[in-house]
Amino acid sequence: MSLKLTFINVGYGEAMLIRCGETGFTMLVDAGSAEASEYADNVSGRIRAHEYLESIGLERIDLMVSTHVHEDHLCGLLPVVERWMPKVFWHALPDGYAESALRWVDPALAENASQSKFIRALDDYQALCRTLRDGGCKLVTVLSGHREALCDGLDCKVLGPGEAPMAELLERLRRACALPDGAELLKALSAVDGAMNNYSVILRLEYQGASVLLPGDTNRAGYGGIDPADLRADIFKVGHHGQADGASAALIDAVQPRYAVCCASSDRRYNSAHPDLMRMLRDKGARLCFSDCPPVEGIHVPPHQALTFTIGNGDIQVEYA
């Protein structure tokens, strides 16, 4: 029996599919962007998450996870839900919060691309929660300390966010949503957007002795309060798309990854797959792998739709396809 961990090539974004052995348990963590422009150039193999799932004949999703409210992680989930209604949905915000405390904001109000993306993510998050609830999905709030056996041999521990950081985020959102349309609202939303990465759901998976750390967009400053022993992982999905703040030397020493996965786009947007961080990971013994095809010195990444790790019997195999 084996576990397959697949990073779908959604360009600058993240979408991770976990399939567990004979049980057929299926888990989707984020689903990339919904922007057509992200997939216009598919020379590197970029593909929308739902199109990839259709191409492999996916039958069901048992658990869907939204790590945080950013367009390049969340907005691809709605097209997925239209095709596969998950049984359970994990997120960090309280039950009913999206429908009761957030408000719809017109994306046309945005003054720049970043504001537009964040507003669309907030609006899509509200629509996603309504769609899931209407479809009979069970919505579950998960914070640090939550632990669950997802299927035979697969254990999941939530390392973050904690209650205090989440209370801080809720207050920021409350203040922003209380503002009328206008410059002050946009300023408040931009501030929440800039801080959102370190409110990501951080997952640690363990299967047959192999461990995986999936920290969303958490950057090197967002691991405070986590027991360093919980960070140890064979496969480390590097935070914040491998930008310079994605990890520190101390964090890498705690994780001790055999494999480091960077979800940077092929155009290395926003200085993702930062050369200094990539070099640091390699110098500390990690093999670098990529969900897309960013140019990295000394590494050739072939065009591909997916990067898949097959884990079983103490062995880890890697394949681009």
C-alpha positions, 0 to 999 in steps of 0.5 A: 500500500502506498500514498501518492502526493501530487503537486499540480502545476497551476503556475504561480499557485498551489494545489496538492492532491493526496491519495491513500492506498487501497482505501481510496481516500482522497484529499485536496489542499488548495486548488490554485488560481482561477484567472485565465491569464495564469493558464494562457501560456501552458508551455511548462505544462500548467493546467487548471486543478479541476482539469487535471483532476478530470484527466486522471478520472478522479471519482471523489474528494473525501477532504478538501482543505483551504489553507488561507484566503489568497487568490492563487490558493483558494479561487480554483476550489470553486470549479472543483466543488462544482464537479466533486462535492467533498465530504468534509472541508477544513479551514481556519475561520470559525463555522459560519463566519464567511456567511455572517461576518464577511461582506461582498466587495465589488472587485471594480473598486480595486486600485491595483492588481493585488487588491483585485486578487484579494477582493476576489479571494474574499468574495470566492471564499464566501461563495465557496462556503455557501456552496459547500454548506448547500451541498451537504459538506461538513465544514470543520474549523481546524487550528493548532492541536487538531489531530486526525487519522485520515485513513489507514496509516495516514496521520495528520496534525495541524500545527497552525494557526493557533487561537491567538493569531486567528483571533487577531485575523478575525478582528482585522477582518471585522474592522475592515468589513465594517468600513464603507466602500472607499479608500479606507476599506481598500487600505484595511483590506490591503493590510489584511492581505499583506498579513494573510500568509502567516495565518495559513493552515499548517499541516504535517502528514505522516505515513508509514514513517515518512513525513510531509510538511505543508505550511501554505504560504507561511513564511519564516516568521510564522512558525513561532510557538511550534515545537521544532520536533513537529517540523521534522519532515522528509518532504517540505513544501517551502512556504511563500513560493520559495521567495526570500522570506519562505524559510530560514537556515534555522527552520531548514535545520529543524525540518531537515528535509530530504526533498524541498518542493517549491511552488514557483511559477515558470516566470519566477514571479515576485522573485519566487524560487529565490536563488539564495533560498534555493542554494541554502536548501541544496547546501543543507542536503535537500533535493529540490523539486518544483510544481512548475518549471522555474529556471534554477541554476544547475537544475533542469525541470521538464515540462509537466502537469504534475509532480508526484511523490509515491510513499510506501514501505519506507521508500519515496519515489519522485516523478514528473509527468 
